[in-house]
């Protein structure tokens, strides 16, 4: 596992901690109970419930390890304390597509928090990388899988 710091918002960090807590305090005991119950059914070599529970345990423990790693490397950034006119991590950016005129709004977050449905894009995504360092009024060229697109920065906000 890499030891480089990973930027994450306060809300993103809280959600990682909540998932880790749930996996350790709810899922882990439930899986252990399922394993003991399946073990009580006798022969383990042909016991599907036992093997399914052991597989669930492996997946749960892998996710716990992954979350602990992310939390240990998280660089928590309180975006409500950020300001300025230049786009950087944590900024909420309103854009207008130069071709269609469509308006979109994105918040630039860490890789673990990205969720396009919620308008949260990863700091490492092509559009976020193109936006970093730009200001209101700037035009931005973004190369996406669907081809090159051009946007105008309408607004930079901090929430």
N, C-alpha and C positions, 0 to 999 in steps of 0.2 A: 504494500500500500504506500502511496505517495504521502510525503509529509508537508506538501505545500498547503498554504492557507487557502480556504475556500470562502469567498464572500457570501454572506447570507443575511437576510433582513431579520429583525427582531421576531416578526411573526413566523418566518420560515424556521428559525431556530426553535421557537416554541413548539411548532408542529412536529419537528424531528424528535424533540424531547417527549412529547405526548405519545407519539407512535412507539418510541422505545419503551416507555413506561407501560403502555398497553401490552406490548409483546411480552415483557418480562412478568407483569403481574396478572394478566388475564390469559393470554395464549399459552404461555409456558406451563402453568399449572393444569390447564384444560388438556393439553397434549399429554402431559405426564399421567393424568388420570385415564386418558384414553388408552395409553400404552399398558398401564397396569390392568385395566379391565380386559383388554385384548389378550394379555398374557395369561389371565385367569381362564381363558377358553381352551388352554392346553397347547397342543402341538404348534410350535411357532413356525415350522417350515412351510405349512400350508395355511397360515393364518393371515388372511388378507387385511383384516382390521389392524393387526399388529404392524404389518409392513407399511400400511398407509399412515398410521400414526407415527412410525419411525421416520418416514419420509417428511411428514409435516414438521416433525421436530427438527430435522436437518435444515429445512427451508427457514423455519422460524429462527434458529440459531444463526444461520447465515445472515439473515436480515438484521438481527440484533448486532452482530459484529460489524456489518456495514454501517448501521446507524451510529454505533459507538465511534467508529472511525470518522464519519462525517462530523459528528459533534465535537470530537477532539481537535479537528482541523478547522472548525468554523471560525471565521472572523466576522463576528456579529456587528452589523452596521445599522445604527438607528437612523433610518432615512428621514425621520421627522426633524432631525437636527441638521440635516444637510440643506444647503441653499446654493444659489448662484444661477447664472444664465447658461452655463455650459452643461451639456448632457454627460452624465456619468452614472455609475451604479446607483440604483435607488430612484432615479428620476422617472417621473411619469411624463411621457412625451406625446403630444398630439401632432399628428401628421396628416397631410393631404397628398393623395396619390396624384402626381402631375398628369397622368394619362386619363384616369377615370374621374378624378375629382373626389373620390371616396375619402372620407375622413376616418382615421383609425387612432386609437389611443393605446399606448403600451407602457407598462412599468418594467424597468430593467431590473431583474432579480438574479440570484444565484442559480446555478444549474439545477439544484435540487428542488427549487420552488417553481420553476417555469411551468406555466399552464396557459396555453393560448386561449382557451375558453374564458379564462378570467382576465385576459389581456396582459398576462405576465410573460415576458420573454427572457430567455437566458442571456446573461452577459456575454456568453460565447457564441450566440447565434449570429448569422451573417448580418441581419438588420441592426442588432445592438452594436456590433463591432463597427458598422458604418456610421452609426449615430454618435458614438462616443467622441466628445470634444466639439461637437457641433452646437449651434445656438439657434434661437428663434430667428426665422427668416432665411436660414441656410437651406440649400438644396442638397439632397443626399442621393447618391446612386447606390443601389443595393443589388447585388447579383444573387438572385434566388434560384432554387431549382427550376422555377418556371420562366427563368430569363431575367434580364436586367429591368429594374424598376426605378423610378425616380420619385422622390417625396420632397415636400417642403415642410420644414419644421414650423408648426404654427404656435406651439406653446411648450414650455418646459416648467414642470411643477414639482414640488416636493411635498410629500404627504406623510 
